[in-house]
Amino acid sequence: MTMVDHRRGAGTGWTQAAANLGFALVQLDVTVVNVALPRLGSDLGAGISGLQWIVDGYALVFSVMLLVGGFLGDRFGARRTYLAGVGLFALASALCGLAPGVVSLVAARALQGVGAAVMLPCSLSLINHATEHDAPLRLRAVGLWTAAGSIGLASGPVLGGLLLAGGSWRWIFLVNLPVCLLAGLFALRAPETPREEEGQGFDPWGQVLAVLALAGLVGAVIEAHPLGFTHPVVIGLLALAAVAGPLFVWVEGRTAAPVLPLSLFRSSTFSTAVAYGTVANVTFYGTVFVLSLYFQRVRGYSGPATGFAYLPMMATFIVVNLVNARLVARFGVRTCMVAGFLVDAFGFALLLTLDAGSPYWLALPAFVLIPAGMGTGIPAMIGAVLASVDRSRSGVAAAVTNAARQAGGAVGVAVFGTLAGPDLVGGLHVGAVLSAVLLVAMALAAWALVPGRVAAR
């Protein structure tokens, strides 16, 4: 028995390393590309819509394939599937780095999204399996995993700036290759999870309809600016979303193994928490997209300087992640959700002070308050999700939450990028107002619909 425990403990360390590295990597690639957008536009001849597709090609596919990634991990083993995801992500990153044009880069980014969607749920499954013998260890491991993802997301613009300082934008993708190799080597030392041969079935129609609905909506918003809302392409994409969306809901309500279990949304706490997380990503992803263009095209910053401009945001994310568990434990889920989003809303409102000639220090309060609010509210939101469902459904609840958040990020880039258009300062202000309004509305919804007695599990 002692020998078994010792081996499992060793496996936990390798598992933690692999899972943390994988989660940080897939989150990093959500934001690392933002500081390179002007250079990408110049080198590849891409306009605003092309740049939106470069960002959303990854985020959109990532969001709609997450539940499939979890299904594959259960069916074939999380370690085996995670390794396949790492290999696919590495291949796609190489294709991104070698892409000769916008279309090939968007296609490679979409392939990256598939790899990321496989890696993310499998990384958490590996942690759950490796620590199932020790509940306190599992809590610490999940906390480290969550922190790694947040740090990866926040450090994207900073790392992107550093890589641009060294030369071509292609390095922001090629740097993934040694990281993927390291994540794969760590995963090889991790214990495999049991395979569920007779587990939950697959829902191909639901998956296809989800892809069509989200792609139609995001595509219509992105293409509306260059083409106009009356263009046949935009009308066709809107029609696709209008048909596929309701059909998706209809299919999910009737299939035996839905990709999105609608029964989860009978809980007002779960529904509110998912909407809360979605709004967080809509506002954050959309604003970072516009801010990166603002710093370079309006303020004249270089790519590296833009990356360094995000350092206060990254530092605040790291600090708040170190204390968020204590905040939730002391003040409760609902209070942290409400307070977090109100702080977040105030941070976005401060972006209204920026204009074409604003000094950098004027952005600093917003760059501290926005991550402070998100870092307080999001862990509480996850706690509300897990507390609102039976433990046997915690995995699918977490998968639905992550999918909704990633979809929100794709929609945020599409909407905020379209609002910005040629007037980046005006678009930044409109986005700031929209963000503040949405965040205050969700804070009020959380106060009204999330019971005060709910505590994180």
C-alpha positions as CSV (number, residue, x, y, z in Angstrom):
1,M,0.0,0.0,0.0
2,T,2.8,2.4,0.8
3,M,4.4,1.7,-2.5
4,V,1.2,2.5,-4.4
5,D,0.6,5.7,-2.5
6,H,4.2,6.8,-3.2
7,R,3.8,6.2,-6.9
8,R,0.5,8.0,-7.0
9,G,2.0,10.9,-5.2
10,A,4.8,11.1,-7.7
11,G,2.3,10.9,-10.5
12,T,0.4,13.8,-9.0
13,G,3.4,16.1,-9.4
14,W,3.8,15.2,-13.1
15,T,0.1,15.5,-13.6
16,Q,0.0,18.9,-12.0
17,A,2.9,20.1,-14.2
18,A,1.3,18.8,-17.4
19,A,-2.2,20.2,-16.6
20,N,-1.0,23.6,-15.5
21,L,1.3,24.0,-18.6
22,G,-1.5,22.9,-20.9
23,F,-4.1,25.2,-19.4
24,A,-1.8,28.2,-19.3
25,L,-0.8,27.5,-23.0
26,V,-4.4,27.4,-24.3
27,Q,-5.4,30.5,-22.4
28,L,-2.2,32.3,-23.5
29,D,-3.1,31.8,-27.1
30,V,-6.4,33.6,-26.6
31,T,-4.7,36.9,-25.9
32,V,-1.0,36.6,-27.1
33,V,-2.0,37.5,-30.6
34,N,-3.6,40.9,-29.7
35,V,-0.4,42.9,-29.6
36,A,0.6,41.6,-33.0
37,L,-2.6,42.6,-34.7
38,P,-1.3,45.8,-36.4
39,R,1.8,44.0,-37.7
40,L,-0.4,41.1,-38.9
41,G,-2.6,43.6,-40.7
42,S,0.4,45.2,-42.3
43,D,2.2,42.0,-43.3
44,L,-0.8,40.1,-44.5
45,G,-3.0,42.9,-45.8
46,A,-5.8,42.3,-43.3
47,G,-8.4,44.8,-42.3
48,I,-10.3,44.9,-39.0
49,S,-12.6,42.0,-40.1
50,G,-9.6,39.9,-41.0
51,L,-7.9,40.6,-37.7
52,Q,-11.2,39.7,-35.9
53,W,-11.2,36.3,-37.7
54,I,-7.6,35.7,-36.7
55,V,-8.6,36.0,-33.0
56,D,-12.1,34.5,-33.3
57,G,-11.0,31.5,-35.5
58,Y,-9.4,30.2,-32.3
59,A,-11.9,31.3,-29.7
60,L,-15.0,30.2,-31.7
61,V,-13.8,26.6,-32.4
62,F,-12.3,26.4,-28.9
63,S,-15.8,27.1,-27.4
64,V,-17.9,24.8,-29.5
65,M,-15.5,21.8,-29.3
66,L,-15.0,21.8,-25.5
67,L,-17.7,19.4,-24.7
68,V,-16.5,17.0,-27.4
69,G,-13.0,17.2,-25.8
70,G,-14.5,16.1,-22.5
71,F,-16.4,13.3,-24.2
72,L,-13.2,12.0,-26.0
73,G,-11.3,12.1,-22.7
74,D,-13.9,9.9,-21.0
75,R,-14.1,7.5,-23.9
76,F,-10.4,7.0,-24.7
77,G,-8.6,8.0,-21.4
78,A,-7.8,11.6,-20.4
79,R,-4.0,11.2,-20.7
80,R,-4.1,9.6,-24.2
81,T,-6.6,12.3,-25.4
82,Y,-4.6,15.1,-23.8
83,L,-1.4,13.9,-25.6
84,A,-3.4,13.9,-28.9
85,G,-4.6,17.4,-28.2
86,V,-1.0,18.6,-27.4
87,G,0.2,17.1,-30.7
88,L,-2.6,18.8,-32.6
89,F,-2.0,22.1,-30.9
90,A,1.7,21.9,-31.8
91,L,1.0,21.1,-35.4
92,A,-1.5,23.9,-35.7
93,S,0.9,26.4,-34.0
94,A,3.6,25.4,-36.6
95,L,1.0,26.0,-39.4
96,C,0.2,29.4,-37.9
97,G,3.8,30.4,-37.8
98,L,4.3,29.4,-41.4
99,A,1.0,30.8,-42.7
100,P,1.4,32.8,-46.0
101,G,-1.9,34.7,-45.8
102,V,-4.9,35.6,-43.7
103,V,-7.1,32.6,-44.8
104,S,-4.4,30.0,-44.0
105,L,-3.7,31.7,-40.7
106,V,-7.4,31.7,-39.7
107,A,-7.7,28.0,-40.7
108,A,-4.6,27.1,-38.6
109,R,-6.0,29.1,-35.7
110,A,-9.2,27.1,-35.9
111,L,-7.2,23.9,-35.8
112,Q,-5.4,25.3,-32.7
113,G,-8.9,25.7,-31.2
114,V,-9.6,22.0,-31.7
115,G,-6.4,21.1,-29.9
116,A,-7.1,23.5,-27.1
117,A,-10.7,22.2,-26.7
118,V,-9.2,18.6,-26.3
119,M,-6.5,19.7,-23.9
120,L,-8.5,21.8,-21.4
121,P,-11.1,19.3,-20.1
122,C,-8.6,16.5,-20.2
123,S,-6.1,18.5,-18.1
124,L,-8.7,18.9,-15.3
125,S,-9.7,15.2,-15.6
126,L,-6.1,14.2,-15.1
127,I,-5.9,16.3,-11.9
128,N,-9.2,14.9,-10.6
129,H,-8.0,11.3,-11.1
130,A,-4.5,11.8,-9.7
131,T,-5.8,13.4,-6.5
132,E,-9.0,11.4,-5.9
133,H,-7.4,9.7,-2.9
134,D,-6.8,13.1,-1.1
135,A,-9.6,15.7,-1.1
136,P,-7.4,18.6,0.4
137,L,-4.8,17.8,-2.3
138,R,-7.4,18.0,-5.0
139,L,-8.5,21.4,-3.8
140,R,-5.0,22.7,-3.9
141,A,-4.3,21.1,-7.3
142,V,-7.4,22.6,-8.8
143,G,-6.5,26.0,-7.3
144,L,-3.1,25.8,-8.9
145,W,-4.6,24.8,-12.2
146,T,-7.0,27.7,-12.1
147,A,-4.2,30.1,-11.3
148,A,-2.1,28.8,-14.2
149,G,-4.9,29.5,-16.6
150,S,-5.5,33.0,-15.3
151,I,-1.8,33.8,-15.5
152,G,-1.6,32.5,-19.0
153,L,-4.6,34.6,-20.1
154,A,-3.2,37.8,-18.4
155,S,0.4,37.3,-19.6
156,G,-0.5,36.9,-23.3
157,P,-0.1,40.5,-24.3
158,V,3.1,40.9,-22.3
159,L,4.7,37.8,-23.8
160,G,3.4,38.8,-27.2
161,G,5.2,42.1,-26.8
162,L,8.5,40.5,-25.8
163,L,8.4,38.1,-28.8
164,L,7.6,40.9,-31.2
165,A,10.6,42.8,-29.8
166,G,12.7,39.8,-31.0
167,G,11.5,40.0,-34.6
168,S,8.6,38.5,-36.6
169,W,5.0,38.0,-35.4
170,R,5.5,34.3,-36.3
171,W,7.3,33.7,-33.1
172,I,4.2,34.2,-31.1
173,F,3.0,30.9,-32.6
174,L,6.3,29.0,-33.0
175,V,7.2,29.5,-29.3
176,N,4.4,27.1,-28.5
177,L,6.3,24.2,-30.0
178,P,8.8,23.7,-27.1
179,V,6.1,24.3,-24.6
180,C,3.9,21.6,-26.2
181,L,6.9,19.2,-26.1
182,L,7.4,19.8,-22.4
183,A,3.7,19.4,-21.7
184,G,3.7,16.1,-23.6
185,L,6.7,14.8,-21.7
186,F,5.1,15.7,-18.4
187,A,1.9,14.0,-19.4
188,L,3.7,10.8,-20.3
189,R,4.6,10.4,-16.6
190,A,1.0,11.1,-15.4
191,P,-1.4,8.2,-14.5
192,E,-4.0,7.4,-17.1
193,T,-7.7,7.8,-16.2
194,P,-10.2,4.9,-16.6
195,R,-11.9,4.6,-19.9
196,E,-15.7,4.6,-19.9
197,E,-16.6,2.4,-22.9
198,E,-20.3,2.5,-22.1
199,G,-20.4,6.1,-20.9
200,Q,-22.4,9.0,-22.2
201,G,-23.2,8.9,-25.9
202,F,-22.2,11.5,-28.5
203,D,-24.6,14.1,-29.8
204,P,-23.4,14.9,-33.4
205,W,-26.4,16.9,-34.5
206,G,-26.2,19.1,-31.4
207,Q,-22.5,19.7,-32.0
208,V,-23.0,20.6,-35.7
209,L,-25.9,23.0,-34.9
210,A,-23.9,24.7,-32.1
211,V,-21.1,25.3,-34.5
212,L,-23.4,26.7,-37.2
213,A,-25.3,28.9,-34.8
214,L,-22.3,30.5,-33.2
215,A,-20.3,30.8,-36.5
216,G,-23.4,32.4,-38.1
217,L,-23.8,35.0,-35.3
218,V,-20.1,35.8,-35.0
219,G,-19.5,35.8,-38.8
220,A,-22.5,38.2,-39.3
221,V,-21.2,40.7,-36.7
222,I,-17.7,40.6,-38.1
223,E,-18.7,41.0,-41.7
224,A,-21.4,43.6,-41.1
225,H,-18.8,46.4,-40.8
226,P,-17.0,45.9,-44.2
227,L,-20.0,44.7,-46.1
228,G,-23.1,46.3,-44.4
229,F,-26.0,44.6,-42.7
230,T,-28.0,44.4,-46.0
231,H,-25.2,42.5,-47.8
232,P,-26.4,39.0,-48.9
233,V,-23.5,37.3,-47.0
234,V,-24.4,39.0,-43.7
235,I,-28.1,38.3,-44.2
236,G,-27.3,34.7,-45.0
237,L,-25.1,34.3,-41.8
238,L,-27.8,35.9,-39.7
239,A,-30.4,33.5,-41.2
240,L,-28.1,30.6,-40.5
241,A,-27.8,31.6,-36.8
242,A,-31.6,32.3,-36.6
243,V,-32.4,28.8,-37.9
244,A,-29.5,26.8,-36.2
245,G,-30.0,28.3,-32.8
246,P,-33.6,27.3,-32.2
247,L,-33.0,23.9,-33.8
248,F,-30.1,23.4,-31.4
249,V,-32.3,24.0,-28.4
250,W,-35.0,21.7,-29.9
251,V,-32.5,18.9,-30.5
252,E,-30.9,19.2,-27.1
253,G,-34.3,18.9,-25.4
254,R,-35.0,15.6,-27.1
255,T,-31.7,13.7,-27.4
256,A,-30.8,11.1,-24.8
257,A,-27.2,12.4,-24.4
258,P,-27.2,16.2,-25.2
259,V,-24.0,18.1,-25.7
260,L,-25.7,20.9,-23.7
261,P,-28.0,19.4,-20.9
262,L,-30.8,22.0,-20.8
263,S,-32.0,20.6,-17.4
264,L,-29.0,22.4,-15.8
265,F,-30.6,25.7,-16.6
266,R,-33.6,25.0,-14.4
267,S,-31.4,26.3,-11.6
268,S,-31.5,30.1,-11.4
269,T,-28.1,30.0,-9.7
270,F,-26.5,27.9,-12.5
271,S,-28.1,30.1,-15.2
272,T,-27.0,33.3,-13.6
273,A,-23.5,32.1,-13.0
274,V,-23.1,30.9,-16.6
275,A,-24.4,34.3,-17.9
276,Y,-22.1,36.0,-15.4
277,G,-19.0,34.2,-16.8
278,T,-20.1,34.8,-20.4
279,V,-20.4,38.5,-19.8
280,A,-17.0,38.6,-18.2
281,N,-15.4,37.2,-21.3
282,V,-17.5,39.3,-23.7
283,T,-16.3,42.5,-22.0
284,F,-12.7,41.5,-21.3
285,Y,-11.8,39.8,-24.7
286,G,-13.5,42.5,-26.7
287,T,-11.9,45.4,-24.8
288,V,-8.3,43.9,-25.0
289,F,-8.8,43.5,-28.8
290,V,-9.7,47.2,-29.2
291,L,-7.1,48.4,-26.6
292,S,-4.3,46.7,-28.5
293,L,-5.3,48.5,-31.7
294,Y,-5.8,51.8,-29.8
295,F,-2.3,51.7,-28.2
296,Q,-0.6,51.0,-31.6
297,R,-2.7,52.8,-34.1
298,V,-3.8,55.8,-32.1
299,R,-1.1,56.3,-29.5
300,G,1.7,55.1,-31.7
301,Y,3.1,52.4,-29.4
302,S,5.3,49.6,-30.8
303,G,4.2,46.0,-30.4
304,P,6.6,45.4,-27.5
305,A,5.6,48.7,-25.7
306,T,1.9,47.6,-26.0
307,G,2.8,44.3,-24.4
308,F,4.5,46.0,-21.5
309,A,1.5,48.3,-21.1
310,Y,-0.5,45.3,-19.9
311,L,2.0,44.5,-17.1
312,P,-0.2,46.1,-14.4
313,M,-3.1,44.0,-15.6
314,M,-1.1,40.8,-15.5
315,A,0.4,41.6,-12.0
316,T,-3.1,42.3,-10.6
317,F,-4.4,39.0,-12.0
318,I,-1.6,37.1,-10.3
319,V,-2.0,38.9,-6.9
320,V,-5.8,38.5,-6.8
321,N,-5.6,34.8,-7.8
322,L,-3.4,34.3,-4.7
323,V,-6.1,35.6,-2.4
324,N,-9.4,34.8,-4.2
325,A,-10.0,31.6,-2.3
326,R,-9.8,33.4,1.0
327,L,-12.2,36.1,-0.2
328,V,-14.8,33.6,-1.3
329,A,-14.4,31.6,1.9
330,R,-14.9,34.7,4.1
331,F,-17.5,36.7,2.2
332,G,-19.4,34.0,0.3
333,V,-20.1,33.4,-3.4
334,R,-22.9,35.9,-3.9
335,T,-21.1,38.8,-2.2
336,C,-17.9,38.2,-4.2
337,M,-19.8,37.9,-7.5
338,V,-21.6,41.2,-6.9
339,A,-18.5,43.1,-5.6
340,G,-16.3,41.7,-8.3
341,F,-18.5,42.8,-11.1
342,L,-19.1,46.3,-9.6
343,V,-15.4,46.8,-9.3
344,D,-15.0,45.5,-12.9
345,A,-17.7,47.9,-14.1
346,F,-16.0,50.9,-12.5
347,G,-12.7,49.9,-14.2
348,F,-14.3,49.8,-17.6
349,A,-16.0,53.1,-17.0
350,L,-12.6,54.7,-16.3
351,L,-11.6,53.8,-19.9
352,L,-13.9,56.7,-20.9
353,T,-11.2,59.1,-19.8
354,L,-8.9,57.9,-22.6
355,D,-8.6,59.9,-25.8
356,A,-6.1,60.2,-28.7
357,G,-3.6,62.1,-26.5
358,S,-4.1,60.5,-23.1
359,P,-0.9,59.7,-21.1
360,Y,-0.4,56.1,-20.2
361,W,-0.8,56.6,-16.5
362,L,-4.5,57.5,-17.1
363,A,-5.2,53.9,-18.0
364,L,-3.5,52.5,-14.9
365,P,-6.6,52.6,-12.6
366,A,-8.6,50.7,-15.1
367,F,-5.8,48.2,-15.7
368,V,-5.9,47.4,-12.0
369,L,-9.6,47.4,-11.3
370,I,-10.7,45.3,-14.3
371,P,-8.5,42.3,-13.4
372,A,-9.2,42.8,-9.6
373,G,-12.9,42.6,-10.3
374,M,-12.7,39.6,-12.6
375,G,-10.3,37.8,-10.2
376,T,-12.7,38.2,-7.4
377,G,-15.9,37.4,-9.3
378,I,-14.9,34.5,-11.5
379,P,-13.8,32.1,-8.8
380,A,-17.0,32.8,-6.9
381,M,-19.0,32.2,-10.1
382,I,-17.3,28.8,-10.5
383,G,-18.2,28.0,-6.9
384,A,-21.8,29.0,-7.6
385,V,-21.9,26.6,-10.6
386,L,-20.5,23.7,-8.7
387,A,-22.8,24.3,-5.7
388,S,-25.9,24.5,-7.9
389,V,-25.6,21.0,-9.4
390,D,-25.3,17.5,-8.1
391,R,-21.7,16.4,-7.7
392,S,-22.3,13.7,-10.3
393,R,-22.9,16.5,-12.9
394,S,-20.1,18.8,-11.8
395,G,-17.9,17.8,-14.8
396,V,-20.5,18.6,-17.4
397,A,-21.5,21.8,-15.5
398,A,-17.9,23.0,-15.6
399,A,-17.7,22.1,-19.3
400,V,-20.8,24.0,-20.1
401,T,-19.5,27.0,-18.2
402,N,-16.2,27.0,-19.9
403,A,-17.8,26.6,-23.3
404,A,-20.2,29.5,-22.7
405,R,-17.3,31.7,-21.5
406,Q,-15.2,31.0,-24.6
407,A,-18.2,31.6,-26.8
408,G,-18.6,34.9,-25.0
409,G,-15.0,35.8,-25.8
410,A,-15.6,35.1,-29.5
411,V,-18.7,37.3,-29.5
412,G,-17.0,40.0,-27.6
413,V,-14.2,40.3,-30.2
414,A,-16.7,40.4,-33.0
415,V,-19.0,43.0,-31.4
416,F,-16.3,45.3,-30.0
417,G,-14.2,45.1,-33.1
418,T,-17.1,46.1,-35.2
419,L,-18.1,48.9,-32.9
420,A,-14.6,50.3,-33.1
421,G,-14.4,50.3,-36.9
422,P,-12.3,53.3,-38.2
423,D,-12.8,55.3,-35.0
424,L,-10.9,53.4,-32.4
425,V,-11.3,56.0,-29.6
426,G,-15.0,56.2,-30.2
427,G,-15.3,52.5,-30.4
428,L,-13.3,52.1,-27.1
429,H,-15.7,54.5,-25.4
430,V,-18.8,52.7,-26.7
431,G,-17.4,49.4,-25.6
432,A,-16.5,50.8,-22.2
433,V,-20.1,52.0,-21.7
434,L,-21.6,48.7,-22.9
435,S,-19.2,46.7,-20.7
436,A,-20.1,48.8,-17.6
437,V,-23.8,48.4,-18.2
438,L,-23.6,44.7,-18.8
439,L,-21.5,44.2,-15.7
440,V,-23.7,46.2,-13.4
441,A,-26.8,44.3,-14.8
442,M,-25.1,41.0,-14.0
443,A,-24.1,42.1,-10.5
444,L,-27.7,43.0,-9.8
445,A,-28.9,39.6,-11.3
446,A,-26.4,37.8,-9.1
447,W,-27.7,39.6,-6.0
448,A,-31.3,38.8,-6.9
449,L,-30.9,35.2,-8.1
450,V,-28.0,33.7,-6.3
451,P,-29.0,32.6,-2.8
452,G,-26.9,34.2,-0.1
453,R,-26.4,30.8,1.5
454,V,-24.6,29.3,-1.5
455,A,-21.0,28.5,-0.7
456,A,-18.2,27.2,-3.0
457,R,-17.7,23.4,-2.8
